């Protein structure tokens, strides 16, 4: 199964945080088969002093979506992510979001796949277009390369 993840970091040694996440994801989730360039972007949905480094990766995994989510959350915690109960976005050492899991659509209280905000986030779409331009978004039925970047 192919899982597509978005990674971002704006606290600490941002590039190192991404590299450590790649290593841990490969150890725990599966082999990375595609990796986008790393781009620097402004925080989305909140104000912060430091910009984010973002990338998208594709992993070949034998884990189911629920197991994959648990692994991603554990890796975030291992790399120093502290989640608060605040209703706003915050700076973080690492953020790992599941964008796609093959072409499945999943809606549970813990997991929405495809990620519902993909089309609103250029920091996700730009690296996604780089490595998966012809992938068809399962609910939009549109190739990634044909999804317009948000303003």
Secondary structure, 3 states (H helix, E strand, C coil): CEEEEEEEECCCCHHHHHHHHHHHHHHHCEEEEEECCCEEECCCCCCCCCCEEEEEEEEEECCCHHHHHHHHHHHHHHCCCCCCCCCCCCCCCCEEEEEEECCCCEECCCCEECCCCHHHCHHHHHHHHHHCCCCEECCCCEEHHHCCCCC
